[in-house]
């Protein structure tokens, strides 16, 4: 099927928005988090192969007077984008038939609609190419509905801003725009999405203790799946930053409470 046909409409079965079980909560991460301002009663085109995620986000966004048109693959997403002219596209990176990055590139050739890419645990490598291809933002998937609503400008962000600004803690820098972390000007190994989120949170509140409960709520919503999930992520993050795992100086443990990031010495 030609690109023109895909973008200008055609047959395609798209379920009507309806109530369903909520998707598993997950902290939304926005490497280029410029808030996407939408008007009243916006239409969001959601493309995701997981029906549970589609139904859950549809039901939750309805609370913000958002109409969600959803489909299960990238080819139908292109058809619906051309036919319905939605206010924003929310695409899973791993869509079948045409993946999210391909849909993004094709949409960008003909439409200026904001496109948000949903990035799962194994899709972190797709973030930088998606931003380069013109993605308006990337968010962690499974989605946390309130975070998606915040990104779309549907609710007050509560003073959380600053996602788009580079963070500097001594020689340690984190740039959400390029999805890059540097130590003494040298890029570290590319961090998986959740570790990047965790470092961002700690750097935002450098020198302050961030409790395990707050980390769990911010990054995993209802809670980490395993009791040692946060501990494992902290350990891996220390390794990537060259922090001594036995006597850490950068990410310090405050026993029984949480963790504190101390800017490394120069």
Secondary structure, DSSP 4 states (H G I P E B T S, - for coil): --HHHHHH------PPP---PPPPP-----TT-------TT-EEEEE-S-HHHHHHHHHHHGGGT-EEEEESBHHHHHHHHHHH--SEEEEETT-BSS-HHHHHHHHHHH---EEEEEE-TT-TTHHHHHHHTT-SEEEESS--HHHHHHHTTSS--TT---TTS-EEETTEEEETTTTEEEETTEE-SPPPHHHHHHHHHHHHTTTSEEEHHHHHHHHHTT--SSTTHHHHHHHHHHHHHT--SSS-SSEEEETTTEEEE-PPP-
